Amino acid sequence: MNVETTKAPAPSAAERARTMATRGGPAVLMPTQEADPTRVEPLLHHVHADGTAALLMPAHHELVGLAWQAPRGELTAMLEITDSAPVRLREPVRGLLWLTGWLQALDPAESRAEALAVAEKRPDHRLLDVGHGAVMLRLVPASLVLADAEGTASVEPVEFADARPDPFCLMETGWLRHLESVHGDVVGQLARHIPDELRGGHVRPLGLDRYGLRLRVESITGDHDVRLAFSQPVGDARQLAEELRRLVGCPFLAQTHGH
C-alpha cells in the first residue's frame, strides 16, 4: 500500500488524469453490462484531448461484434489505464484511470478517419492494419475516475478537456531511469528531505511533474510516497533544472540546457 506522507502542492485531478492518459500506459477494455465481462487489451489505444478514446481492435473480437449489434449509444464499457512507475518497484502501479461511457462501432470510412486522427498524435505502424484484420472502436466517456497517491477523484469530461497534461510527462520515464541508474548520489542528496522516520528505507525516484519530484521509500513497514515540492510550479527545462539544483544543492544540475 502506498502512503502519502506529506501534503504539498500537486496537479489537479483533471491534470493528473490528462497526464496519465497522455502517457498511454497499458489498458484493458470491458463491457459494463455483463455479469462476467470479457477483459481485452486493445491492440492500441489513444485518448483524445476531449476524453474520447480510440481503440484498435481485432476485427473478429467478441466486443467488436457486440458494438455492431447494439444501437449506437446503448453499449456501455469501461477502459482502465494503468500508470506504472518508470523504474522497477515492488509495487509498480502508481495510479489507475477509468473511463466509462458508450462504446461505438465505426464504419470503414469512420474507422480510417479515426486511425488518421490518432496517427497525427501517435504514429504507430499498427494503425496500418485498419481494414486489414483490425478495426477502430470509439469510447465516448460519461465519467472518469482517477486513483493515485494523491487520492481518488471523479473527473467530469469537460474538466478533462479543459486540463492540460503535465509538460514533463513524456520525458519523465527517461529522466527518472537515468537518475536511478547513473546518479545514485543525487538520489541520496534528495533523500535528506524525507521524514526522519523513513530514513532507513530504500529511496527510489517515483515521479516528476511541474509541482515537484516524488520519491518512493520501500521499507520493512511498507511503501511510502513523499512529494518534494518545488518553490514554484515550473514550465520548461531551465526552470526544472533550477528547482532540481535547489533540492539537490548541486550547482551543476542547471547546466543541462543553454549553459
Secondary structure as a PSIPRED ss2 file (coil, helix, strand):
# PSIPRED VFORMAT (PSIPRED V4.0)

   1 M C   1.000  0.000  0.000
   2 N E   0.000  0.000  1.000
   3 V E   0.000  0.000  1.000
   4 E E   0.000  0.000  1.000
   5 T C   1.000  0.000  0.000
   6 T C   1.000  0.000  0.000
   7 K C   1.000  0.000  0.000
   8 A C   1.000  0.000  0.000
   9 P C   1.000  0.000  0.000
  10 A C   1.000  0.000  0.000
  11 P C   1.000  0.000  0.000
  12 S C   1.000  0.000  0.000
  13 A H   0.000  1.000  0.000
  14 A H   0.000  1.000  0.000
  15 E H   0.000  1.000  0.000
  16 R H   0.000  1.000  0.000
  17 A H   0.000  1.000  0.000
  18 R H   0.000  1.000  0.000
  19 T H   0.000  1.000  0.000
  20 M H   0.000  1.000  0.000
  21 A H   0.000  1.000  0.000
  22 T H   0.000  1.000  0.000
  23 R H   0.000  1.000  0.000
  24 G C   1.000  0.000  0.000
  25 G C   1.000  0.000  0.000
  26 P C   1.000  0.000  0.000
  27 A E   0.000  0.000  1.000
  28 V E   0.000  0.000  1.000
  29 L E   0.000  0.000  1.000
  30 M E   0.000  0.000  1.000
  31 P E   0.000  0.000  1.000
  32 T C   1.000  0.000  0.000
  33 Q C   1.000  0.000  0.000
  34 E C   1.000  0.000  0.000
  35 A C   1.000  0.000  0.000
  36 D C   1.000  0.000  0.000
  37 P C   1.000  0.000  0.000
  38 T C   1.000  0.000  0.000
  39 R C   1.000  0.000  0.000
  40 V E   0.000  0.000  1.000
  41 E C   1.000  0.000  0.000
  42 P C   1.000  0.000  0.000
  43 L C   1.000  0.000  0.000
  44 L E   0.000  0.000  1.000
  45 H E   0.000  0.000  1.000
  46 H E   0.000  0.000  1.000
  47 V E   0.000  0.000  1.000
  48 H C   1.000  0.000  0.000
  49 A C   1.000  0.000  0.000
  50 D C   1.000  0.000  0.000
  51 G C   1.000  0.000  0.000
  52 T C   1.000  0.000  0.000
  53 A E   0.000  0.000  1.000
  54 A E   0.000  0.000  1.000
  55 L E   0.000  0.000  1.000
  56 L E   0.000  0.000  1.000
  57 M E   0.000  0.000  1.000
  58 P E   0.000  0.000  1.000
  59 A C   1.000  0.000  0.000
  60 H C   1.000  0.000  0.000
  61 H C   1.000  0.000  0.000
  62 E H   0.000  1.000  0.000
  63 L H   0.000  1.000  0.000
  64 V H   0.000  1.000  0.000
  65 G H   0.000  1.000  0.000
  66 L H   0.000  1.000  0.000
  67 A H   0.000  1.000  0.000
  68 W H   0.000  1.000  0.000
  69 Q H   0.000  1.000  0.000
  70 A C   1.000  0.000  0.000
  71 P C   1.000  0.000  0.000
  72 R C   1.000  0.000  0.000
  73 G C   1.000  0.000  0.000
  74 E C   1.000  0.000  0.000
  75 L C   1.000  0.000  0.000
  76 T E   0.000  0.000  1.000
  77 A E   0.000  0.000  1.000
  78 M E   0.000  0.000  1.000
  79 L E   0.000  0.000  1.000
  80 E E   0.000  0.000  1.000
  81 I E   0.000  0.000  1.000
  82 T E   0.000  0.000  1.000
  83 D E   0.000  0.000  1.000
  84 S E   0.000  0.000  1.000
  85 A C   1.000  0.000  0.000
  86 P C   1.000  0.000  0.000
  87 V C   1.000  0.000  0.000
  88 R C   1.000  0.000  0.000
  89 L C   1.000  0.000  0.000
  90 R C   1.000  0.000  0.000
  91 E C   1.000  0.000  0.000
  92 P C   1.000  0.000  0.000
  93 V E   0.000  0.000  1.000
  94 R E   0.000  0.000  1.000
  95 G E   0.000  0.000  1.000
  96 L E   0.000  0.000  1.000
  97 L E   0.000  0.000  1.000
  98 W E   0.000  0.000  1.000
  99 L E   0.000  0.000  1.000
 100 T E   0.000  0.000  1.000
 101 G E   0.000  0.000  1.000
 102 W E   0.000  0.000  1.000
 103 L E   0.000  0.000  1.000
 104 Q E   0.000  0.000  1.000
 105 A E   0.000  0.000  1.000
 106 L C   1.000  0.000  0.000
 107 D C   1.000  0.000  0.000
 108 P H   0.000  1.000  0.000
 109 A H   0.000  1.000  0.000
 110 E H   0.000  1.000  0.000
 111 S H   0.000  1.000  0.000
 112 R H   0.000  1.000  0.000
 113 A H   0.000  1.000  0.000
 114 E H   0.000  1.000  0.000
 115 A H   0.000  1.000  0.000
 116 L H   0.000  1.000  0.000
 117 A H   0.000  1.000  0.000
 118 V H   0.000  1.000  0.000
 119 A H   0.000  1.000  0.000
 120 E H   0.000  1.000  0.000
 121 K H   0.000  1.000  0.000
 122 R C   1.000  0.000  0.000
 123 P C   1.000  0.000  0.000
 124 D C   1.000  0.000  0.000
 125 H H   0.000  1.000  0.000
 126 R H   0.000  1.000  0.000
 127 L H   0.000  1.000  0.000
 128 L H   0.000  1.000  0.000
 129 D H   0.000  1.000  0.000
 130 V E   0.000  0.000  1.000
 131 G C   1.000  0.000  0.000
 132 H C   1.000  0.000  0.000
 133 G C   1.000  0.000  0.000
 134 A E   0.000  0.000  1.000
 135 V E   0.000  0.000  1.000
 136 M E   0.000  0.000  1.000
 137 L E   0.000  0.000  1.000
 138 R E   0.000  0.000  1.000
 139 L E   0.000  0.000  1.000
 140 V E   0.000  0.000  1.000
 141 P E   0.000  0.000  1.000
 142 A E   0.000  0.000  1.000
 143 S E   0.000  0.000  1.000
 144 L E   0.000  0.000  1.000
 145 V E   0.000  0.000  1.000
 146 L E   0.000  0.000  1.000
 147 A E   0.000  0.000  1.000
 148 D E   0.000  0.000  1.000
 149 A C   1.000  0.000  0.000
 150 E C   1.000  0.000  0.000
 151 G E   0.000  0.000  1.000
 152 T E   0.000  0.000  1.000
 153 A E   0.000  0.000  1.000
 154 S E   0.000  0.000  1.000
 155 V E   0.000  0.000  1.000
 156 E C   1.000  0.000  0.000
 157 P H   0.000  1.000  0.000
 158 V H   0.000  1.000  0.000
 159 E H   0.000  1.000  0.000
 160 F H   0.000  1.000  0.000
 161 A H   0.000  1.000  0.000
 162 D H   0.000  1.000  0.000
 163 A C   1.000  0.000  0.000
 164 R C   1.000  0.000  0.000
 165 P C   1.000  0.000  0.000
 166 D C   1.000  0.000  0.000
 167 P C   1.000  0.000  0.000
 168 F C   1.000  0.000  0.000
 169 C C   1.000  0.000  0.000
 170 L C   1.000  0.000  0.000
 171 M C   1.000  0.000  0.000
 172 E H   0.000  1.000  0.000
 173 T H   0.000  1.000  0.000
 174 G H   0.000  1.000  0.000
 175 W H   0.000  1.000  0.000
 176 L H   0.000  1.000  0.000
 177 R H   0.000  1.000  0.000
 178 H H   0.000  1.000  0.000
 179 L H   0.000  1.000  0.000
 180 E H   0.000  1.000  0.000
 181 S H   0.000  1.000  0.000
 182 V H   0.000  1.000  0.000
 183 H C   1.000  0.000  0.000
 184 G H   0.000  1.000  0.000
 185 D H   0.000  1.000  0.000
 186 V H   0.000  1.000  0.000
 187 V H   0.000  1.000  0.000
 188 G H   0.000  1.000  0.000
 189 Q H   0.000  1.000  0.000
 190 L H   0.000  1.000  0.000
 191 A H   0.000  1.000  0.000
 192 R H   0.000  1.000  0.000
 193 H H   0.000  1.000  0.000
 194 I C   1.000  0.000  0.000
 195 P C   1.000  0.000  0.000
 196 D H   0.000  1.000  0.000
 197 E H   0.000  1.000  0.000
 198 L H   0.000  1.000  0.000
 199 R C   1.000  0.000  0.000
 200 G C   1.000  0.000  0.000
 201 G C   1.000  0.000  0.000
 202 H E   0.000  0.000  1.000
 203 V E   0.000  0.000  1.000
 204 R E   0.000  0.000  1.000
 205 P E   0.000  0.000  1.000
 206 L E   0.000  0.000  1.000
 207 G E   0.000  0.000  1.000
 208 L E   0.000  0.000  1.000
 209 D E   0.000  0.000  1.000
 210 R C   1.000  0.000  0.000
 211 Y C   1.000  0.000  0.000
 212 G E   0.000  0.000  1.000
 213 L E   0.000  0.000  1.000
 214 R E   0.000  0.000  1.000
 215 L E   0.000  0.000  1.000
 216 R E   0.000  0.000  1.000
 217 V E   0.000  0.000  1.000
 218 E E   0.000  0.000  1.000
 219 S E   0.000  0.000  1.000
 220 I C   1.000  0.000  0.000
 221 T C   1.000  0.000  0.000
 222 G E   0.000  0.000  1.000
 223 D E   0.000  0.000  1.000
 224 H E   0.000  0.000  1.000
 225 D E   0.000  0.000  1.000
 226 V E   0.000  0.000  1.000
 227 R E   0.000  0.000  1.000
 228 L E   0.000  0.000  1.000
 229 A E   0.000  0.000  1.000
 230 F C   1.000  0.000  0.000
 231 S C   1.000  0.000  0.000
 232 Q C   1.000  0.000  0.000
 233 P C   1.000  0.000  0.000
 234 V C   1.000  0.000  0.000
 235 G C   1.000  0.000  0.000
 236 D C   1.000  0.000  0.000
 237 A H   0.000  1.000  0.000
 238 R H   0.000  1.000  0.000
 239 Q H   0.000  1.000  0.000
 240 L H   0.000  1.000  0.000
 241 A H   0.000  1.000  0.000
 242 E H   0.000  1.000  0.000
 243 E H   0.000  1.000  0.000
 244 L H   0.000  1.000  0.000
 245 R H   0.000  1.000  0.000
 246 R H   0.000  1.000  0.000
 247 L H   0.000  1.000  0.000
 248 V H   0.000  1.000  0.000
 249 G C   1.000  0.000  0.000
 250 C C   1.000  0.000  0.000
 251 P C   1.000  0.000  0.000
 252 F C   1.000  0.000  0.000
 253 L C   1.000  0.000  0.000
 254 A C   1.000  0.000  0.000
 255 Q C   1.000  0.000  0.000
 256 T C   1.000  0.000  0.000
 257 H C   1.000  0.000  0.000
 258 G C   1.000  0.000  0.000
 259 H C   1.000  0.000  0.000
